[in-house]
């Protein structure tokens, strides 16, 4: 009988079309320019609130002064009796603000990375959104690693050179705001530089670059690292510039390795 032998089309599972992409690779629907701007405003607002709260906590003198003493550590490792000078009525206040801002950015870094990922999330697929939490954790650890590398490696070596150079005919009476500006800038630069592998990996994941192409750019990467360090470092001495450029070059090649891992077969010509 026809009614017994025929099966309705709805009883069969829908066959997958080979040309139809899997559900987890379909990005969310596109946003308008106004929606993008509103989303950007929201993310910037939350980032600013995070930095303001964390910076405000470090502006409390009992906390901020301890943080300043910590910043004097790399110089005092060379000369335990070394103390900078305050040459103006606002020198100490400006110094406290600079140190509090650096600490505030470091404390707020997980939120800053998360807000960045939330801003780009409409362009991500379901599968790619699973990387948000690992990127937030990895990016925060990388930034703190850059701060630690600057504090324990780069600054002591750089300050040994700067404090001992010409010490037979000049005394090292540095202005406290200039010293803190040097220390905080170096730490911030290296903190951001340590994000290089994640940035390179993200570009490779989006198909902007491949590991093979990045590897082919190694000469330009080395040149760019030294040129960039010459521009962003607050001193002109080759020791400090090399101490900044060296880790950036290493991190670039780490990023090449991560690009190969996330793209794999796509990295081959």
TORKE-520956 format. One line per 8 residues: for each residue x, y, z of N, C-alpha, C. Coordinates in steps of 0.2 Angstrom, whole numbers, plus 5000, padded with zeros to 4 digits. Each point is the difference from the previous one (the first is absolute). Layout:
! TORKE-520956
X,Y,Z,X,Y,Z,X,Y,Z; ... $
***
This chain:
! TORKE-520956
5004,4994,5000,4996,5006,5000,5004,5006,5000; 4998,5005,4997,5004,5006,4999,5001,5004,5006; 4995,5000,5004,5001,5004,5007,5005,4996,5004; 5001,4993,5000,5004,4997,5004,5007,5000,4998; 5001,5000,4993,5007,5000,4997,5003,5007,4999; 4996,5005,5000,5003,5007,4998,5001,5003,5007; 5006,5003,5000,5002,5004,5006,5001,5007,4998; 4997,5004,5004,5000,5007,4999,5007,5003,5000 $
5001,5005,4996,5007,5003,4999,5002,5003,5007; 4996,5002,5004,5002,5003,5007,5002,4995,5004; 4999,4993,4999,5003,4995,5005,5007,4999,4999; 5003,5002,4994,5007,4999,4999,5004,5006,5002; 5005,4998,5003,5005,5006,5002,5002,5004,4994; 5000,5006,5000,5003,5004,4995,5007,4999,4998; 5001,4998,4993,5006,4999,4998,5005,5006,5000; 5006,4999,5002,5004,5006,5000,5003,5001,4993 $
5000,5006,4998,5002,5003,4994,5008,5001,5000; 5004,4997,4996,5007,5000,5000,5002,5008,4999; 4996,5004,4997,5002,5007,4999,4998,5004,5006; 4996,4997,5005,4997,5004,5005,5005,4999,5006; 5003,5006,5003,5005,5000,5005,4997,4997,5007; 5004,4997,5004,4997,4998,5006,4998,5006,5004; 4995,4999,5005,4997,5005,5004,5005,5004,5004; 5005,4996,5003,5005,5004,5004,5005,5004,4996 $
5000,5000,4993,5004,5004,4997,4996,5006,4997; 4994,5001,5001,4996,5005,4997,5000,5006,5005; 5003,5006,4998,5001,5005,5004,4993,5004,5002; 4999,5003,5005,4994,5004,5001,4999,5005,4995; 4993,5002,4999,4999,5005,4995,5003,5006,5001; 5001,5004,4995,5004,5006,4999,4997,5006,5004; 5004,5004,5003,4997,5006,5004,5001,5006,4995; 4996,5005,5001,5000,5006,4997,5006,5004,5003 $
5002,5006,4996,5005,5004,5003,4998,5003,5006; 4994,5002,5001,4998,5003,5006,5000,4995,5006; 4998,4994,4999,5001,4995,5005,5007,4998,5002; 5004,5000,4995,5008,5000,5002,5002,5005,5004; 4998,5006,4998,5002,5006,5004,4998,5000,5007; 4993,4998,5001,4997,4999,5007,5004,4995,5004; 5001,4994,4996,5004,4995,5004,5007,5002,5002; 5003,5004,4996,5007,5002,5001,4999,5005,5006 $
4995,5004,5000,5000,5005,5006,4999,4996,5007; 4996,4995,4999,4998,4996,5006,5007,4996,5003; 5004,4998,4995,5006,4996,5002,5005,5005,5003; 5001,5006,4997,5004,5005,5002,4998,5002,5007; 4994,5001,5001,4997,5003,5006,5002,4995,5006; 4999,4993,4999,5001,4995,5005,5008,5000,5001; 5004,5000,4995,5007,5000,5001,5002,5006,5004; 4998,5006,4998,5001,5006,5004,4998,5000,5008 $
4995,4997,5001,4997,4999,5007,5005,4995,5003; 5002,4995,4997,5005,4995,5003,5007,5003,5002; 5002,5004,4995,5007,5003,5001,4999,5006,5006; 4994,5003,5000,4999,5005,5005,5000,4997,5007; 4996,4995,5001,5000,4997,5006,5006,4997,5003; 5004,4997,4995,5006,4997,5003,5006,5005,5001; 5000,5005,4996,5004,5006,5001,4999,5003,5006; 4993,5002,5001,4998,5003,5006,5002,4996,5007 $
5000,4994,4999,5002,4996,5006,5008,5001,5002; 5004,5001,4994,5007,5001,5001,5002,5007,5002; 4995,5004,4999,5001,5007,5002,5000,5001,5008; 4997,4995,5003,5000,5001,5008,5008,5000,5002; 5002,5005,5003,5007,5001,5002,5003,4994,5003; 4997,4996,5005,5003,4995,5003,5001,4994,4995; 4996,5000,4995,5001,4994,4994,5005,5003,4995; 4999,5006,4998,5004,5003,4994,5007,5001,5002 $
5001,5002,5006,5007,5002,5003,5004,4993,5000; 4997,4995,5002,5003,4993,5000,5002,4998,4992; 4995,5002,4996,5001,4998,4993,5006,5004,4997; 5001,5006,5002,5006,5004,4998,5006,4998,5003; 5000,4997,5006,5006,4997,5003,5002,4994,4995; 4995,4997,4998,5001,4994,4996,5004,5002,4993; 4997,5005,4997,5003,5003,4994,5007,5002,5001; 5002,5002,5006,5007,5002,5001,5005,4994,5001 $
4997,4994,5000,5004,4994,5001,5006,4999,4995; 4998,5000,4994,5005,4999,4995,5006,5005,5000; 4999,5006,5002,5006,5005,5001,5004,4998,5006; 4996,4999,5006,5003,4998,5006,5004,4993,5000; 4998,4996,4995,5004,4994,5000,5007,5001,4998; 5001,5006,4996,5007,5002,4998,5003,5004,5006; 4996,5005,5003,5003,5004,5005,4994,5000,5006; 5001,4997,5005,4995,4999,5005,4998,5007,5004 $
5005,5005,4999,4999,5006,5003,4997,5005,4996; 4999,4998,4993,4998,5005,4995,4993,5003,5002; 4999,5006,4999,4993,5003,5001,4999,5006,4995; 4995,5000,4996,4999,5005,4996,4998,5007,5003; 5000,5005,4996,4998,5007,5003,4993,5002,4998; 4997,5004,5004,4994,5003,4998,5001,5008,4999; 5000,5002,4994,5002,5007,4998,4994,5005,4999; 4994,4998,5001,4995,5004,4999,4994,4998,5005 $
4995,5005,5001,4995,4999,5005,4995,4994,4998; 5000,4999,4994,4995,4994,4998,5004,4994,4998; 5006,5000,5001,5004,4994,4998,4998,4993,5003; 4999,5000,5006,4997,4994,5004,4993,4998,4998; 4996,5005,4999,4993,4999,4998,5000,4997,4993; 5004,5003,4995,5000,4997,4993,5003,4993,5000; 5005,4999,5004,5003,4993,5001,4995,4995,5002; 4996,5002,5005,4995,4995,5003,4995,4999,4994 $
4998,5005,4997,4995,4998,4994,5003,4996,4995; 5006,5001,4998,5003,4995,4995,5000,4993,5002; 5002,4999,5006,5001,4993,5003,4993,4997,5001; 4995,5004,5002,4993,4998,5001,4997,4998,4993; 5002,5004,4995,4997,4998,4994,5003,4994,4997; 5006,4999,5001,5003,4993,4997,4997,4994,5004; 5000,5001,5007,4997,4995,5003,4992,4999,4999; 4997,5005,4998,4993,5000,4999,4999,4996,4993 $
5004,5001,4995,5000,4997,4994,5001,4992,5001; 5005,4999,5004,5002,4993,5001,4994,4996,5003; 4997,5003,5005,4995,4997,5004,4993,4999,4995; 4999,5005,4996,4994,5000,4996,5001,4996,4993; 5006,4998,4999,5002,4996,4994,4995,4995,4998; 4998,4995,5004,4995,4995,4998,4994,5003,4998; 4997,5006,5003,4994,5003,4998,5001,5003,4993; 5006,5003,4999,5001,5004,4994,5000,4995,4994 $
5004,4994,5001,5000,4995,4995,4993,4997,4998; 4996,4999,5006,4993,4997,4999,4996,5005,4996; 5000,5006,5002,4996,5005,4996,5002,5001,4993; 5007,4999,4998,5002,5000,4993,4997,4994,4997; 5000,4994,5003,4997,4994,4997,4993,5000,4999; 4996,5004,5005,4993,5001,4999,4998,5004,4994; 5005,5005,4999,4999,5004,4994,5000,4997,4994; 5005,4995,4999,5001,4997,4994,4996,4993,5000 $
4996,4998,5005,4997,4994,5000,4994,5000,4995; 4997,5005,4998,4995,4999,4994,5003,4997,4994; 5006,5001,4999,5003,4997,4994,5003,4993,5001; 4999,4998,5006,5003,4993,5001,4994,4995,4999; 5003,4994,4999,4995,4994,5000,4999,4997,5006; 4995,4995,5001,4999,4997,5006,5007,4997,5003; 5003,4996,4995,5006,4997,5002,5006,5005,5002; 5000,5005,4997,5005,5005,5001,4999,5003,5007 $
4994,5001,5002,4998,5003,5006,5003,4996,5006; 5001,4994,4999,5002,4996,5006,5008,5002,5002; 5003,5004,4995,5007,5002,5002,5000,5006,5004; 4994,5003,5001,5000,5007,5004,5003,4999,5007; 4998,4995,5004,5003,5000,5006,5007,4998,5001; 5002,4995,4995,5008,4999,5000,5004,5006,4998; 4997,5004,4995,5004,5006,4998,5000,5005,5006; 4995,5001,5003,5000,5004,5006,5005,4998,5005 $
5000,4994,5002,5005,4997,5005,5007,5001,4997; 5001,4997,4994,5006,5001,4997,5003,5007,4999; 4996,5004,4998,5002,5007,4999,5002,5004,5006; 4996,4998,5006,5001,5003,5006,5007,4998,5003; 5001,4993,4999,5006,4997,5003,5006,5003,4996; 4999,5000,4993,5006,5003,4996,5001,5007,5002; 4995,5004,5001,5002,5007,5002,5003,5001,5007; 4998,4996,5005,5004,4999,5006,5007,4998,4999 $
5001,4995,4995,5006,4997,4999,5005,5005,4997; 4997,5005,4996,5004,5005,4997,5002,5005,5006; 4996,5002,5004,5001,5004,5006,5006,4997,5004; 4999,4994,5002,5005,4996,5004,5007,5000,4996; 5000,4999,4994,5006,5000,4996,5004,5006,5000; 4996,5006,4999,5002,5006,5000,5003,5002,5007; 4997,4998,5005,5002,5002,5007,5006,4996,5002; 5000,4993,4999,5005,4996,5003,5006,4999,4995 $
4999,5002,4994,5006,4999,4995,5002,5006,4996; 4995,5003,4997,5002,5006,4996,5002,5006,5004; 4996,5002,5005,5002,5006,5003,5006,4999,5005; 5002,4995,5003,5006,4999,5004,5006,5001,4995; 5000,4996,4994,5006,5001,4996,5000,5007,4997; 4995,5003,4998,5000,5006,4997,5002,5006,5005; 4998,4999,5006,5002,5005,5005,5007,4999,5003; 5002,4994,5000,5008,4999,5001,5004,5004,4995 $
4998,5000,4994,5004,5003,4995,4999,5008,5001; 4994,5002,5001,4998,5007,5000,5003,5004,5006; 5000,4996,5006,5002,5003,5006,5008,5000,5001; 5003,4995,4996,5007,5000,5001,5004,5004,4994; 4996,5001,4995,5003,5004,4994,5002,5007,5002; 5007,5002,5000,5002,5006,5002,4999,5002,5007; 5000,4995,5004,4999,5002,5008,5006,5003,5003; 5006,5000,4996,5006,5003,5003,5000,5007,4999 $
4996,5003,4996,4999,5008,4999,4993,5002,5001; 4995,4996,5002,4993,5003,5001,4997,4995,5005; 4996,5003,5004,4996,4997,5005,4993,4998,4998; 4998,4995,5002,4993,4997,4998,4994,5003,5004; 4999,5006,4999,4994,5003,5004,4994,5001,4995; 4997,4995,4999,4994,5000,4995,4994,5003,5003; 4996,5003,4996,4994,5003,5002,4995,4994,5001; 4996,4999,5005,4996,4995,5002,4995,4999,4994 $
4997,5005,4998,4995,4999,4994,5003,4997,4994; 5006,5003,4998,5003,4997,4994,5002,4993,5001; 5002,4998,5006,5002,4993,5001,4994,4995,5000; 4994,5002,5003,4994,4996,5000,4998,5000,4993; 5000,5006,4996,4998,5000,4993,5004,4994,4996; 5006,5000,5001,5005,4995,4997,4997,4993,5001; 5000,4999,5007,4998,4993,5002,4993,4998,4998; 4995,5004,5001,4993,4998,4998,5000,4999,4992 $
5003,5005,4996,5000,4999,4993,5003,4994,4998; 5005,4998,5003,5004,4994,4998,4995,4994,5001; 4997,5000,5006,4996,4994,5002,4994,5000,4996; 4997,5005,4998,4994,5000,4996,5001,4998,4993; 5006,5002,4997,5002,4998,4994,5001,4993,4999; 5004,4997,5005,5001,4993,5000,4994,4996,5002; 4995,5002,5004,4994,4997,5001,4996,4999,4994; 5000,5006,4996,4996,4999,4993,5004,4996,4995 $
5006,5000,5000,5004,4996,4996,4999,4993,5001; 4999,4998,5006,4999,4993,5002,4993,4997,4997; 4996,5005,4998,4994,4998,4997,5001,4998,4992; 5006,5001,4998,5001,4999,4992,4998,4993,4998; 5002,4994,5004,4998,4994,4997,4992,4999,5000; 4996,5002,5004,4993,5000,5000,4997,5004,4994; 5003,5006,4999,4998,5004,4994,5001,4996,4994; 5006,4997,4999,5002,4997,4994,4996,4994,4999 $
4999,4996,5005,4995,4994,5000,4993,5002,4998; 4998,5005,5003,4993,5003,4998,5000,5001,4992; 5005,5004,4998,5000,5002,4993,5000,4993,4995; 5004,4995,5003,5000,4994,4996,4994,4996,5000; 4996,5001,5006,4994,4996,5001,4995,5003,4995; 5000,5007,4999,4995,5003,4996,5002,5000,4992; 5006,4997,4999,5002,4999,4993,5004,5006,4997; 5001,5005,5004,5004,5006,4998,5007,4998,4997 $
5003,4996,5004,5007,4998,4999,5001,4992,5001; 5005,4997,4998,5002,4993,5001,5007,5000,5003; 5001,4994,5003,5007,5000,5003,5006,5000,4995; 4998,4997,4994,5005,5000,4995,5002,5008,4998; 4994,5003,4999,5001,5007,4998,5004,5004,5006; 4998,4999,5006,5003,5003,5006,5008,4999,5000; 5001,4993,4999,5007,4998,5000,5004,5003,4994; 4997,5002,4995,5003,5003,4994,5002,5007,5002 $
4996,5003,5005,5001,5007,5001,5005,5001,5006; 5004,4995,5002,5004,5000,5006,5005,5006,5000; 5003,5002,4994,5005,5005,4999,4997,5007,5002; 4994,5001,4997,4996,5006,5002,4998,5000,5007; 4998,4994,5003,4998,5000,5007,5006,5002,5005; 5006,4998,4998,5006,5002,5004,5001,5007,4999; 5000,5003,4994,5001,5007,4999,4995,5004,5003; 4993,4998,5000,4995,5003,5003,5001,5000,5008 $
5002,4995,5003,5001,5000,5007,5005,5005,5002; 5005,5000,4997,5005,5005,5002,4998,5007,4998; 4997,5001,4995,4998,5007,4998,4994,5002,5005; 4996,4995,5002,4994,5002,5005,5003,5001,5007; 5005,4996,5002,5003,5001,5006,5004,5007,5001; 5003,5002,4994,5003,5007,5000,4995,5005,5001; 4994,4999,4997,4995,5006,5000,4997,5000,5007; 4998,4994,5003,4996,5000,5006,5004,5000,5007 $
5006,4998,5000,5004,5000,5006,5002,5008,5001; 5000,5001,5007,5001,5007,5002,5007,5002,4999; 5005,4996,4999,5007,5001,5000,5003,4999,4993; 5006,5002,4998,5003,4999,4994,5005,4995,5000; 5002,4997,5006,5005,4996,5001,4999,4993,4996; 5005,4997,4997,4998,4994,4997,4999,4994,5004; 5002,5000,5007,4999,4995,5004,4992,4999,5002; 4997,5005,5001,4993,5000,5002,4996,4998,4994 $
5002,5003,4994,4996,4998,4994,5001,4993,4998; 5006,4997,5001,5001,4993,4999,4996,4996,5004; 4999,5002,5007,4997,4996,5005,4992,5000,4998; 4998,5005,4997,4993,5000,4998,4999,4996,4993; 5004,5001,4995,4999,4997,4994,5001,4993,5000; 5005,4997,5004,5001,4993,5001,4994,4996,5001; 4997,5001,5006,4994,4997,5001,4994,5000,4995; 5000,5006,4997,4994,5001,4995,5002,4995,4994 $
5006,4999,4998,5002,4996,4995,4998,4993,5001; 5002,4998,5007,4999,4993,5002,4992,4999,5000; 4996,5005,5002,4993,4999,5001,4997,5000,4993; 5003,5003,4995,4997,5000,4993,5001,4992,4998; 5005,4997,5001,5001,4993,4998,4996,4995,5004; 4998,5002,5006,4995,4996,5004,4994,5001,4997; 4998,5006,4997,4994,5001,4997,4999,4996,4993; 5006,5000,4997,5000,4996,4994,4998,4992,5001 $
5003,4998,5006,4999,4993,5002,4992,4999,5001; 4997,5005,5004,4993,4999,5002,4996,5001,4994; 5002,5004,4995,4996,5001,4993,5000,4993,4997; 5006,4996,5000,5000,4994,4997,4995,4995,5003; 5000,5000,5007,4996,4996,5004,4992,5001,4998; 4998,5006,5000,4993,5002,4999,4998,4999,4993; 5005,5001,4995,4998,4999,4993,5002,4993,4997; 5005,4998,5002,5002,4993,4998,5001,4999,4993 $
4996,4997,4997,5000,4998,4992,5000,5006,4996; 4996,5006,5003,4999,5006,4996,5006,5004,4999; 5005,4998,5004,5006,5004,5000,5005,4998,4994; 4999,4994,4998,5004,4998,4994,4997,5003,4994; 5005,5001,4995,4998,5003,4994,4995,4996,4996 $
***
